[in-house]
Amino acid sequence: MTIRAVGFDLDYTLAVPTRDRATILRDAATDAGAPPLSRDAYLDAHQQHLTQETRTPIFRTLLDGRESDTDPAAVATAYREHIADALVLIDNAAQFLAELRGQYTVGLLTNGPRVAQRDKLDTLGWNDAFDVALVTGELPAGKPNSAAFEALLDALGTDAAETAYVGDDVDADIGGAANAGLVPIQVVFDGGPDPDPRAAAHVERDELVRRLPSVLDSL
């Protein structure tokens, strides 16, 4: 079936931090007066709170049982501000999306609390970059749950088999899209996950802008 729509992940797919996330987390915790926080523990807590309004519940989970009176909301704010300072788009991303929209319906499905992810789009100037932009903080479920991808399909107005989904995470993006019947395309990069066999194609992130149109044509 011909591809009619393309969905994208945001973080590490179209937008990347100029500092590693562990450093950003450390600096945010320091600024907020919190004890050191583990990046792995953060990722676990984040996965538990994909449909929240803000990151405050994430940091409440991380601080629970710690000898700290730091307000989790203060850590969430500091982390959001540090992310905003560090996040940049991949080269030529804006023109790339604009050109894709001339041929496909283009959507975004990003995991995370509403305020955190909408703030990223605002910081990047991408509020109008997609035909539809969904944040799991506004949905009943996050990736890899099929309900998140079904919400994307409903918004795009396409069937799963005619919709490609482009992302880097082998569980949330590739596995989730495959299980929901979409056509997964994995973005790979140094230090990222290994290529997953469930993906219909693998594209180096540095070559995404150049190669994705031909990959979509070949599907």
C-alpha positions as CSV (number, residue, x, y, z in Angstrom):
1,M,0.0,0.0,0.0
2,T,1.3,3.5,-0.9
3,I,2.4,5.6,2.1
4,R,0.1,8.6,2.5
5,A,1.2,9.9,5.9
6,V,4.4,10.1,8.0
7,G,4.5,10.4,11.8
8,F,7.6,11.4,13.7
9,D,9.1,11.1,17.1
10,L,10.7,14.3,18.4
11,D,13.5,13.7,20.8
12,Y,16.7,12.2,19.3
13,T,14.9,12.0,16.0
14,L,14.2,15.6,14.8
15,A,15.6,17.4,17.9
16,V,18.8,16.7,19.8
17,P,20.3,18.2,23.0
18,T,23.7,19.9,22.7
19,R,24.5,18.5,26.2
20,D,23.9,14.9,27.3
21,R,20.7,14.4,29.3
22,A,22.6,13.1,32.4
23,T,24.5,16.4,32.6
24,I,21.3,18.4,32.1
25,L,19.6,16.4,34.9
26,R,22.5,16.9,37.2
27,D,22.6,20.7,36.6
28,A,18.8,21.0,37.0
29,A,18.9,19.1,40.3
30,T,21.7,21.3,41.5
31,D,19.9,24.5,40.6
32,A,16.8,23.3,42.4
33,G,18.7,22.2,45.5
34,A,17.8,18.5,45.0
35,P,20.1,15.6,45.7
36,P,21.9,13.9,42.7
37,L,19.4,12.1,40.4
38,S,20.1,9.1,38.2
39,R,19.4,9.3,34.5
40,D,18.3,5.7,34.5
41,A,15.9,6.3,37.4
42,Y,14.6,9.3,35.6
43,L,13.8,7.3,32.5
44,D,12.0,4.6,34.5
45,A,9.9,7.3,36.3
46,H,9.3,9.1,33.0
47,Q,7.8,5.9,31.5
48,Q,5.4,5.7,34.5
49,H,4.1,9.2,33.8
50,L,3.7,9.6,30.1
51,T,0.2,11.0,30.3
52,Q,0.8,13.7,32.9
53,E,0.4,17.5,32.6
54,T,3.9,18.2,33.8
55,R,7.1,16.5,34.9
56,T,6.4,17.2,38.6
57,P,5.1,13.6,39.2
58,I,8.3,12.3,37.7
59,F,10.5,14.2,40.1
60,R,8.1,13.4,43.0
61,T,8.8,9.8,42.3
62,L,12.5,10.3,42.1
63,L,12.6,12.3,45.4
64,D,10.3,10.0,47.3
65,G,12.2,8.4,50.2
66,R,15.2,10.8,49.7
67,E,16.2,13.0,52.6
68,S,15.3,16.2,50.7
69,D,12.6,18.8,51.1
70,T,13.1,20.1,47.6
71,D,9.8,20.9,45.8
72,P,9.5,18.4,42.8
73,A,7.8,21.2,40.8
74,A,11.0,23.3,41.2
75,V,13.1,20.5,39.8
76,A,10.7,20.0,36.9
77,T,10.9,23.7,36.1
78,A,14.7,23.8,36.2
79,Y,14.9,20.7,34.1
80,R,12.5,22.1,31.5
81,E,14.6,25.3,31.3
82,H,17.8,23.4,30.9
83,I,16.3,21.3,28.1
84,A,15.0,24.4,26.3
85,D,18.5,25.9,26.4
86,A,20.1,22.7,25.0
87,L,17.7,21.5,22.4
88,V,18.4,22.1,18.7
89,L,16.9,20.8,15.5
90,I,18.7,18.5,13.1
91,D,20.1,20.5,10.1
92,N,17.5,21.7,7.6
93,A,14.7,20.2,9.6
94,A,12.1,23.0,9.0
95,Q,12.5,22.9,5.2
96,F,12.5,19.1,5.2
97,L,9.2,19.0,7.0
98,A,7.7,21.7,4.8
99,E,8.7,19.7,1.6
100,L,7.3,16.4,3.0
101,R,4.0,18.1,3.7
102,G,3.7,18.8,0.0
103,Q,3.4,15.1,-0.6
104,Y,2.3,13.5,2.7
105,T,0.2,14.3,5.7
106,V,2.8,14.8,8.4
107,G,2.3,14.3,12.1
108,L,4.2,14.2,15.4
109,L,3.6,11.8,18.3
110,T,5.9,12.5,21.2
111,N,6.1,10.9,24.6
112,G,6.0,13.0,27.7
113,P,4.0,15.4,29.9
114,R,2.0,18.1,28.1
115,V,3.8,21.1,29.4
116,A,7.3,19.7,28.8
117,Q,6.7,18.6,25.2
118,R,4.6,21.7,24.2
119,D,7.4,23.9,25.6
120,K,9.9,22.1,23.4
121,L,7.8,22.8,20.3
122,D,7.4,26.4,21.3
123,T,11.1,26.8,22.0
124,L,11.9,25.3,18.6
125,G,9.3,27.4,16.8
126,W,7.5,24.3,15.6
127,N,3.9,24.9,16.7
128,D,2.9,24.9,13.0
129,A,5.5,22.5,11.6
130,F,3.2,19.5,11.5
131,D,-0.3,18.9,10.2
132,V,-1.0,17.3,13.6
133,A,1.1,17.3,16.7
134,L,0.2,14.9,19.5
135,V,1.7,14.8,23.0
136,T,1.0,11.7,25.1
137,G,0.4,14.0,28.1
138,E,-2.8,14.9,26.3
139,L,-3.7,11.2,25.5
140,P,-5.0,8.2,27.5
141,A,-1.7,6.3,26.8
142,G,1.8,6.8,25.7
143,K,4.1,4.9,23.3
144,P,4.5,2.0,22.8
145,N,0.8,1.5,23.7
146,S,-1.2,1.0,20.5
147,A,-3.8,3.5,21.7
148,A,-1.2,6.3,21.2
149,F,-0.6,5.3,17.6
150,E,-4.3,4.9,17.0
151,A,-4.8,8.5,18.2
152,L,-2.1,9.6,15.7
153,L,-3.9,7.7,12.9
154,D,-7.2,9.2,13.8
155,A,-5.7,12.7,13.7
156,L,-3.9,12.0,10.4
157,G,-7.0,10.4,8.8
158,T,-5.1,7.4,7.5
159,D,-4.9,3.7,7.9
160,A,-2.0,2.1,9.7
161,A,-0.6,0.3,6.6
162,E,-0.4,3.6,4.7
163,T,1.3,5.5,7.6
164,A,5.1,5.4,8.2
165,Y,6.4,6.2,11.7
166,V,9.9,7.6,12.1
167,G,11.7,7.3,15.4
168,D,14.8,6.1,17.3
169,D,13.6,4.2,20.3
170,V,13.3,0.5,19.5
171,D,10.6,-0.1,22.1
172,A,8.5,3.0,22.1
173,D,8.8,3.9,18.4
174,I,9.7,0.9,16.4
175,G,8.1,-1.9,18.4
176,G,5.1,0.3,19.2
177,A,4.5,1.3,15.6
178,A,5.0,-2.2,14.3
179,N,2.5,-3.6,16.8
180,A,0.0,-1.0,15.8
181,G,0.4,-1.9,12.2
182,L,2.3,1.2,11.0
183,V,5.4,1.1,8.9
184,P,8.3,1.8,11.3
185,I,11.5,3.5,10.1
186,Q,14.3,3.6,12.6
187,V,16.6,6.6,13.0
188,V,20.1,5.4,14.0
189,F,23.1,7.3,15.3
190,D,26.3,6.8,17.2
191,G,25.5,5.9,20.8
192,G,21.9,5.1,20.0
193,P,20.1,1.8,19.8
194,D,21.2,-0.9,17.4
195,P,19.2,-1.4,14.2
196,D,16.0,-3.3,15.0
197,P,14.7,-6.0,12.6
198,R,11.1,-4.8,13.1
199,A,11.9,-1.6,11.2
200,A,11.1,-1.5,7.5
201,A,14.1,0.7,7.0
202,H,17.0,2.2,8.9
203,V,18.3,5.7,8.3
204,E,21.3,7.5,9.8
205,R,20.1,10.6,11.6
206,D,22.7,12.7,9.8
207,E,21.2,11.5,6.5
208,L,17.6,11.7,7.5
209,V,16.8,14.8,5.6
210,R,18.4,13.6,2.4
211,R,17.4,9.9,2.5
212,L,13.9,9.7,4.0
213,P,12.0,10.9,0.9
214,S,13.5,8.1,-1.2
215,V,12.9,5.6,1.5
216,L,9.3,6.6,1.7
217,D,9.0,6.3,-2.1
218,S,10.4,2.7,-1.9
219,L,7.8,1.5,0.6
